[in-house]
Amino acid sequence: MSGTFVGMPAFPKAAHDAVRDTTLRGNLRHATRTIREKRARAVAELDDWAQLREAGRRIKDHTLRHLDRYLVQVEEAVTAAGGTVHWAADADEANAIVARLVEETGEREVVKVKSMATQEIGLNEALEAVGIHAYETDLAELIVQLGKDRPSHILVPAIHRNRGEIRDIFRSEMSEWGRPAPEGLTDTPAELAEAARLHLREKFLRAKVGISGANFVVAETGTLVVVESEGNGRMCLTLPETLISVVGIEKIVPKWQDLEVFLQTLPRSSTAERMNPYTSMWTGTTDEDGPSTFHLVLLDNGRTDTLADEVGRQALRCIRCSACLNVCPVYERAGGHAYGSVYPGPIGAILSPQLRGTGSEIDASLPYASSLCGACYEVCPVAIDIPEVLVHLREKVADQGGPGHRLEKAAIKGAGWILDRPGVLAAAERVAAKTRKLHPKRLPGPGASQWANSRDLPEMPAEPFRDWWKKNRT
């Protein structure tokens, strides 16, 4: 399994098989519709949802404008509380820091809280390369890891799996990773959850090192916050002797009071709950309570470059709720793997090309993986205008050139030349009208077939409008 999705084909190629997989389509359709209907009910309970959404947007934008100051404040607060702060410019540097910190403890295995940042940098693979085993403890992440699979959703990484598939994975793979699945395991949710609990419990009690991300980092106190629904995060954050947190620099909020906004909007937008069952907060280290050693790795990995883009920087507001995925018609049909990133769906279509650049085939195609319907913007709890950023990134990709874009530019240039010359335009219209019986019903050529298969070309009139007007204008 690769967390970095290196070498993925362009989105249309990757989505080609996915849209024909009826099992995958069924799993996605059932899951996304259930989640978005529950979310709509949870959001409707709050009369001030629009105000909370605007407050979240303003807090995030303010933080990003003054990120240099808040990053220094975080370092000072964490250090004063007994923690150690490390700075990582990219994935390789972050992986090297974490591997070194784990090796210094003498341990060869770690337990992990679900973390998008560590998936982004491919931390599990980097640790495995130096002989350190990283065990995912979130139920969905466990399913993905045992199945040698890739996550396909921000909130529910195994959304593409149904209960029968999960049962088969547990039966065949659990024994190689630790405690085997119980005999006669069925696909009932209670039995699957119990099998995961028994399998993970021995890892929680044995592990001396935990690795996490964070949903938020409070600058004024150096407090990190993780919200989750299963309790595995609480186990990873409190039982190990050493805790290492890898956090993107955009996760900072200035004040403790800012959490009152996000701890209302995040659970409702993600799990459709009024509040998360587990909200864990820690500030440095405390004697005889939790890990005795704490390291915070602040990760850039393309975020500074994204921040420099006045339009694209709003993607850094994202609080990873996944609401945009659950309303997106493209994601519901293609699934998350087609996006070639740990950030799938609409937010991935604008975040991944900015973090990684648009030099690869997959990243250049992601801004086009959208119908621009705008549903993603409507549900975003921090008001990221995803369609605006998609169009902005499409302009950047088009400016890079390429066969399709060169042909488009040539066609526009040719059309412009004709439209600037009324006589030439009139002559072309007459020729087109007289030869209309010879025109194809659909656009020819393999490049247009996918678009044209469901569309007919408009029928040419018997005479141009200019000629009709001259005859009938009196």
C-alpha positions as CSV (number, residue, x, y, z in Angstrom):
1,M,0.0,0.0,0.0
2,S,1.3,3.4,-0.9
3,G,0.1,6.4,1.0
4,T,1.5,8.8,-1.6
5,F,-0.2,7.3,-4.6
6,V,2.9,7.8,-6.8
7,G,2.4,7.2,-10.5
8,M,-1.4,7.3,-10.6
9,P,-3.0,7.8,-14.0
10,A,-5.1,10.9,-14.8
11,F,-8.5,11.1,-13.1
12,P,-10.5,10.0,-16.2
13,K,-8.4,6.9,-16.6
14,A,-8.5,6.0,-13.0
15,A,-12.3,6.6,-12.8
16,H,-13.0,4.5,-15.9
17,D,-13.1,1.2,-14.1
18,A,-14.6,2.6,-10.9
19,V,-17.8,3.8,-12.5
20,R,-18.4,0.3,-13.9
21,D,-17.9,-1.5,-10.6
22,T,-21.5,-2.0,-9.5
23,T,-20.5,-3.2,-6.0
24,L,-18.3,-0.1,-5.4
25,R,-21.1,2.2,-6.8
26,G,-23.6,0.5,-4.4
27,N,-21.4,0.9,-1.4
28,L,-20.7,4.5,-2.1
29,R,-24.3,5.4,-2.9
30,H,-25.6,3.9,0.3
31,A,-22.9,5.4,2.5
32,T,-22.8,8.9,1.1
33,R,-26.6,9.3,1.0
34,T,-26.9,8.1,4.6
35,I,-24.2,10.4,5.9
36,R,-25.4,13.5,4.0
37,E,-29.1,13.0,5.1
38,K,-28.0,12.7,8.8
39,R,-25.8,15.7,8.4
40,A,-28.6,17.9,7.0
41,R,-30.7,17.0,10.0
42,A,-27.9,17.8,12.5
43,V,-27.2,21.1,10.9
44,A,-30.8,22.1,10.7
45,E,-30.9,22.0,14.5
46,L,-28.8,25.1,14.8
47,D,-30.5,28.5,14.0
48,D,-27.1,30.2,13.9
49,W,-25.4,27.7,11.5
50,A,-24.7,30.4,8.9
51,Q,-23.1,32.6,11.6
52,L,-20.9,29.7,12.8
53,R,-19.9,29.0,9.3
54,E,-18.8,32.6,8.7
55,A,-17.0,32.7,12.1
56,G,-15.1,29.6,11.1
57,R,-14.1,31.2,7.8
58,R,-12.9,34.4,9.5
59,I,-10.9,32.6,12.1
60,K,-9.1,30.5,9.5
61,D,-8.5,33.4,7.2
62,H,-7.1,35.5,10.0
63,T,-4.8,32.7,11.1
64,L,-3.5,32.1,7.6
65,R,-2.7,35.9,7.2
66,H,-0.7,35.9,10.4
67,L,0.6,32.3,10.3
68,D,4.2,33.3,10.8
69,R,3.4,34.9,14.2
70,Y,1.1,32.0,15.3
71,L,3.7,29.4,14.4
72,V,6.3,31.0,16.7
73,Q,3.6,31.3,19.4
74,V,2.9,27.6,19.1
75,E,6.5,26.7,19.4
76,E,7.0,28.8,22.5
77,A,3.9,27.5,24.2
78,V,4.6,23.8,23.5
79,T,8.2,24.2,24.6
80,A,7.2,25.9,27.8
81,A,4.7,23.1,28.5
82,G,7.5,20.4,28.3
83,G,7.2,19.4,24.6
84,T,9.7,19.6,21.8
85,V,8.9,21.2,18.4
86,H,10.4,20.0,15.1
87,W,10.0,21.7,11.7
88,A,9.6,19.7,8.6
89,A,9.8,21.4,5.2
90,D,8.6,18.3,3.3
91,A,7.6,14.7,3.6
92,D,11.1,13.3,3.5
93,E,12.2,15.5,6.4
94,A,9.1,14.8,8.5
95,N,9.5,11.0,8.0
96,A,13.2,11.2,8.9
97,I,12.4,13.1,12.1
98,V,9.7,10.7,13.2
99,A,11.8,7.6,12.4
100,R,14.7,9.1,14.4
101,L,12.5,9.8,17.4
102,V,11.1,6.3,17.4
103,E,14.5,4.7,17.0
104,E,15.8,6.8,20.0
105,T,13.2,5.1,22.2
106,G,14.5,1.7,21.2
107,E,11.0,0.5,20.2
108,R,10.2,-1.2,16.9
109,E,6.4,-0.7,16.8
110,V,4.0,2.2,17.2
111,V,0.3,2.7,17.5
112,K,-1.4,5.4,15.4
113,V,-4.4,7.7,15.7
114,K,-6.1,8.3,12.3
115,S,-4.1,11.0,10.7
116,M,-4.4,12.5,7.2
117,A,-1.0,14.3,7.5
118,T,0.9,11.0,8.1
119,Q,-0.9,9.4,5.2
120,E,0.0,12.4,3.1
121,I,3.7,11.9,3.7
122,G,3.7,8.1,3.6
123,L,4.9,7.7,7.2
124,N,3.9,4.1,7.6
125,E,6.0,3.1,4.6
126,A,8.9,5.2,5.7
127,L,8.9,3.6,9.2
128,E,8.5,0.1,7.7
129,A,11.7,0.8,5.6
130,V,13.7,1.2,8.8
131,G,12.1,-1.8,10.5
132,I,9.4,-0.1,12.6
133,H,5.9,-1.4,12.4
134,A,3.1,1.2,12.5
135,Y,-0.4,-0.1,13.6
136,E,-3.5,1.8,12.6
137,T,-6.1,1.8,15.3
138,D,-9.0,3.5,13.8
139,L,-11.5,0.8,12.7
140,A,-11.7,2.0,9.1
141,E,-7.9,2.5,8.8
142,L,-7.4,-0.9,10.3
143,I,-9.6,-2.4,7.6
144,V,-7.6,-0.5,4.9
145,Q,-4.2,-1.6,6.4
146,L,-5.2,-5.3,6.9
147,G,-6.6,-5.3,3.3
148,K,-3.4,-3.8,1.9
149,D,-5.7,-1.2,0.5
150,R,-5.8,2.6,0.1
151,P,-8.1,5.0,1.9
152,S,-10.9,6.3,-0.2
153,H,-12.7,8.8,2.0
154,I,-11.5,11.4,4.5
155,L,-13.9,10.4,7.3
156,V,-14.6,6.8,6.4
157,P,-11.4,5.5,4.7
158,A,-13.0,2.0,4.1
159,I,-16.2,3.4,2.7
160,H,-15.7,1.4,-0.5
161,R,-15.9,-1.9,1.5
162,N,-19.1,-3.6,2.6
163,R,-19.6,-5.7,5.7
164,G,-19.0,-9.0,3.9
165,E,-15.7,-7.8,2.5
166,I,-14.6,-6.6,5.9
167,R,-15.4,-9.9,7.5
168,D,-13.3,-11.7,4.9
169,I,-10.4,-9.3,5.4
170,F,-10.5,-9.9,9.2
171,R,-10.7,-13.6,8.8
172,S,-7.7,-13.9,6.4
173,E,-5.4,-11.1,7.6
174,M,-5.8,-10.4,11.3
175,S,-3.6,-13.4,12.4
176,E,-0.6,-12.0,10.4
177,W,-0.8,-8.7,12.3
178,G,-1.6,-10.0,15.8
179,R,-4.6,-11.6,17.5
180,P,-6.6,-13.5,14.9
181,A,-10.3,-13.0,14.2
182,P,-12.7,-15.0,16.4
183,E,-13.8,-18.4,15.0
184,G,-17.1,-18.2,13.1
185,L,-16.9,-14.4,12.7
186,T,-20.0,-13.0,10.9
187,D,-20.6,-9.7,9.1
188,T,-22.7,-8.2,11.8
189,P,-21.4,-4.8,12.9
190,A,-21.2,-5.8,16.6
191,E,-19.1,-8.8,15.9
192,L,-16.8,-7.0,13.5
193,A,-16.3,-4.2,16.1
194,E,-15.6,-6.7,18.8
195,A,-13.1,-8.5,16.7
196,A,-11.3,-5.2,16.0
197,R,-11.4,-4.3,19.8
198,L,-9.8,-7.6,20.8
199,H,-7.2,-7.4,18.1
200,L,-6.2,-3.8,19.0
201,R,-6.4,-4.1,22.8
202,E,-3.1,-6.0,23.1
203,K,-1.4,-3.4,20.9
204,F,-2.7,-0.5,23.0
205,L,-1.4,-2.1,26.2
206,R,2.0,-3.1,24.7
207,A,2.9,0.0,22.7
208,K,5.4,2.5,24.2
209,V,5.1,5.0,21.3
210,G,2.0,6.6,19.9
211,I,1.8,8.7,16.7
212,S,-1.0,11.2,16.0
213,G,-2.1,14.1,14.0
214,A,-4.3,16.9,15.3
215,N,-7.5,18.5,14.3
216,F,-6.5,21.8,15.9
217,V,-3.5,23.4,17.6
218,V,-4.3,26.3,19.9
219,A,-1.5,28.9,19.6
220,E,-2.0,30.7,22.9
221,T,-1.7,27.6,25.0
222,G,0.1,25.1,22.8
223,T,-2.8,22.7,23.2
224,L,-3.4,20.0,20.6
225,V,-6.9,18.6,19.9
226,V,-8.0,15.3,18.4
227,V,-11.7,14.5,17.9
228,E,-12.8,10.9,17.2
229,S,-15.7,8.5,17.8
230,E,-14.2,5.2,18.8
231,G,-11.9,5.8,21.8
232,N,-8.9,4.4,20.0
233,G,-7.4,7.9,19.8
234,R,-7.8,8.3,23.6
235,M,-5.9,5.1,24.1
236,C,-3.0,6.1,21.7
237,L,-2.8,9.6,23.3
238,T,-2.7,8.6,26.9
239,L,-1.1,5.1,27.3
240,P,2.2,5.3,25.5
241,E,5.3,6.8,27.1
242,T,6.2,8.8,24.0
243,L,3.8,10.7,21.8
244,I,4.7,12.1,18.4
245,S,2.2,14.4,16.6
246,V,2.6,15.3,13.0
247,V,0.5,18.3,12.2
248,G,0.1,20.5,9.1
249,I,0.9,24.2,9.8
250,E,-2.6,25.2,8.7
251,K,-4.2,23.4,11.7
252,I,-3.5,26.3,14.1
253,V,-6.2,28.5,15.6
254,P,-5.2,31.5,17.7
255,K,-7.2,31.2,20.9
256,W,-8.8,28.5,23.1
257,Q,-12.2,30.3,22.6
258,D,-12.0,29.6,18.8
259,L,-12.6,25.9,19.5
260,E,-16.2,26.7,20.5
261,V,-16.9,27.4,16.8
262,F,-15.2,24.3,15.3
263,L,-16.3,21.9,18.0
264,Q,-19.9,22.7,16.9
265,T,-19.4,22.7,13.1
266,L,-16.9,19.8,12.7
267,P,-18.9,17.0,14.3
268,R,-22.2,18.0,12.6
269,S,-20.5,18.2,9.2
270,S,-18.6,15.0,9.5
271,T,-20.4,12.4,11.6
272,A,-23.7,14.3,11.9
273,E,-23.3,14.3,15.7
274,R,-23.9,17.2,18.1
275,M,-20.5,16.6,19.6
276,N,-17.8,14.0,19.2
277,P,-17.8,11.1,21.6
278,Y,-14.1,11.7,22.3
279,T,-12.4,15.1,22.3
280,S,-8.9,14.7,23.6
281,M,-6.7,17.7,24.4
282,W,-3.1,17.8,25.7
283,T,-0.6,20.5,26.4
284,G,3.0,19.4,26.6
285,T,3.6,16.8,29.3
286,T,2.4,16.4,32.9
287,D,3.9,14.3,35.6
288,E,2.2,10.9,36.1
289,D,-0.5,11.7,33.5
290,G,-0.2,10.7,29.9
291,P,3.0,10.4,27.9
292,S,6.2,11.6,29.6
293,T,7.7,12.7,26.3
294,F,5.9,14.8,23.6
295,H,7.2,15.8,20.2
296,L,5.3,18.1,17.8
297,V,6.4,17.9,14.1
298,L,5.1,20.9,12.2
299,L,4.7,20.0,8.6
300,D,4.8,22.3,5.6
301,N,5.0,20.0,2.5
302,G,3.6,22.5,0.0
303,R,1.4,24.5,2.4
304,T,3.5,27.7,2.2
305,D,3.3,27.6,-1.6
306,T,-0.4,27.2,-1.4
307,L,-0.6,30.1,1.0
308,A,1.1,32.3,-1.5
309,D,-1.9,31.8,-4.0
310,E,-4.5,34.4,-3.1
311,V,-7.3,32.3,-4.6
312,G,-6.1,28.8,-3.8
313,R,-5.1,29.5,-0.2
314,Q,-8.7,29.1,1.0
315,A,-8.2,25.3,0.6
316,L,-6.1,25.6,3.8
317,R,-9.2,26.5,5.8
318,C,-10.3,22.8,5.4
319,I,-11.1,21.1,8.8
320,R,-11.3,17.7,7.1
321,C,-15.0,17.1,7.8
322,S,-15.6,15.3,4.4
323,A,-19.0,17.0,3.9
324,C,-18.0,18.0,0.3
325,L,-17.3,14.3,-0.6
326,N,-20.8,13.2,0.5
327,V,-22.7,15.6,-1.7
328,C,-20.4,15.4,-4.8
329,P,-22.0,13.5,-7.7
330,V,-18.5,12.8,-9.2
331,Y,-17.1,11.3,-6.0
332,E,-20.3,9.2,-5.5
333,R,-19.7,7.5,-8.8
334,A,-16.0,7.4,-9.1
335,G,-15.0,6.7,-5.5
336,G,-11.9,8.1,-3.7
337,H,-9.1,6.0,-5.3
338,A,-9.5,7.7,-8.6
339,Y,-8.3,11.0,-7.1
340,G,-4.8,9.5,-6.6
341,S,-4.4,11.2,-3.2
342,V,-5.2,10.7,0.5
343,Y,-7.4,13.8,0.0
344,P,-10.2,12.6,-2.4
345,G,-13.3,14.4,-3.6
346,P,-13.8,18.1,-4.2
347,I,-11.4,19.2,-1.5
348,G,-8.7,16.8,-2.8
349,A,-9.3,18.2,-6.3
350,I,-8.1,21.6,-5.1
351,L,-5.7,20.7,-2.3
352,S,-3.6,18.0,-3.8
353,P,-2.6,19.9,-7.0
354,Q,-1.5,22.8,-4.8
355,L,0.4,20.7,-2.3
356,R,2.1,18.6,-5.0
357,G,2.0,20.9,-8.0
358,T,0.4,20.1,-11.3
359,G,3.4,18.5,-13.0
360,S,2.1,15.0,-12.9
361,E,-0.7,13.6,-15.0
362,I,-3.0,12.9,-12.1
363,D,-2.5,16.3,-10.4
364,A,-3.1,18.2,-13.7
365,S,-6.4,16.3,-14.2
366,L,-7.8,16.8,-10.7
367,P,-9.1,20.4,-11.2
368,Y,-11.3,18.9,-14.0
369,A,-12.8,16.2,-11.8
370,S,-15.9,18.2,-11.0
371,S,-19.2,19.2,-12.6
372,L,-18.9,22.7,-10.9
373,C,-22.4,22.2,-9.5
374,G,-21.4,24.0,-6.3
375,A,-22.9,21.6,-3.8
376,C,-19.5,21.3,-2.1
377,Y,-19.4,25.0,-1.4
378,E,-22.9,25.0,0.0
379,V,-22.1,22.4,2.7
380,C,-18.5,23.5,3.6
381,P,-18.5,24.6,7.3
382,V,-15.7,27.1,6.6
383,A,-17.1,28.4,3.3
384,I,-14.3,27.2,0.9
385,D,-15.5,28.2,-2.6
386,I,-14.3,25.0,-4.2
387,P,-15.7,25.8,-7.6
388,E,-13.8,29.1,-7.7
389,V,-10.5,27.4,-6.9
390,L,-11.2,24.6,-9.4
391,V,-11.6,27.2,-12.2
392,H,-8.5,29.0,-11.0
393,L,-6.5,25.8,-11.1
394,R,-7.8,24.9,-14.5
395,E,-6.4,28.2,-15.8
396,K,-3.0,27.3,-14.4
397,V,-3.1,23.8,-16.0
398,A,-4.2,25.3,-19.3
399,D,-1.3,27.8,-19.2
400,Q,1.1,24.8,-18.9
401,G,0.1,23.7,-22.4
402,G,-0.3,20.1,-23.6
403,P,-1.9,18.5,-26.7
404,G,-5.5,19.2,-25.6
405,H,-4.9,22.7,-24.5
406,R,-2.9,23.5,-27.7
407,L,-5.8,22.3,-29.8
408,E,-8.2,24.4,-27.8
409,K,-6.1,27.5,-28.2
410,A,-5.8,26.9,-31.9
411,A,-9.6,26.5,-32.2
412,I,-10.3,29.7,-30.2
413,K,-7.7,31.6,-32.3
414,G,-9.3,30.4,-35.5
415,A,-12.8,31.3,-34.3
416,G,-11.6,34.7,-33.3
417,W,-10.1,35.4,-36.7
418,I,-13.4,34.5,-38.4
419,L,-15.5,36.5,-36.0
420,D,-13.4,39.6,-36.6
421,R,-14.2,39.4,-40.3
422,P,-18.0,39.7,-41.0
423,G,-17.7,38.9,-44.7
424,V,-15.8,35.7,-44.0
425,L,-18.3,34.7,-41.3
426,A,-21.2,35.3,-43.6
427,A,-19.6,33.1,-46.3
428,A,-18.8,30.4,-43.9
429,E,-22.5,30.4,-42.6
430,R,-23.8,30.0,-46.2
431,V,-21.4,27.1,-46.9
432,A,-22.4,25.4,-43.7
433,A,-26.1,25.8,-44.4
434,K,-25.8,24.4,-48.0
435,T,-23.8,21.4,-46.8
436,R,-25.9,20.6,-43.7
437,K,-27.0,17.2,-45.0
438,L,-23.4,16.1,-45.0
439,H,-22.7,17.1,-41.4
440,P,-22.2,14.3,-38.8
441,K,-24.7,13.8,-36.0
442,R,-21.9,13.6,-33.4
443,L,-18.4,15.0,-33.1
444,P,-15.9,12.7,-34.9
445,G,-12.5,11.5,-33.5
446,P,-11.5,9.4,-30.5
447,G,-10.7,12.4,-28.4
448,A,-14.4,13.6,-28.4
449,S,-16.1,10.2,-28.2
450,Q,-16.5,10.1,-24.4
451,W,-18.2,13.5,-24.4
452,A,-20.1,13.1,-27.7
453,N,-21.6,9.6,-27.0
454,S,-24.4,11.2,-25.0
455,R,-24.8,14.4,-27.1
456,D,-26.0,15.3,-30.6
457,L,-24.6,18.2,-32.5
458,P,-27.2,21.0,-33.1
459,E,-28.8,20.8,-36.6
460,M,-27.7,23.5,-39.0
461,P,-30.6,25.8,-40.2
462,A,-31.5,25.8,-43.9
463,E,-30.2,29.4,-44.3
464,P,-28.1,31.7,-42.1
465,F,-30.0,34.2,-39.9
466,R,-28.4,37.1,-41.7
467,D,-29.9,36.0,-45.0
468,W,-33.3,35.4,-43.4
469,W,-33.2,38.8,-41.9
470,K,-32.5,40.5,-45.2
471,K,-35.5,38.8,-46.7
472,N,-38.0,39.3,-43.9
473,R,-36.9,42.5,-42.0
474,T,-39.5,44.7,-43.8
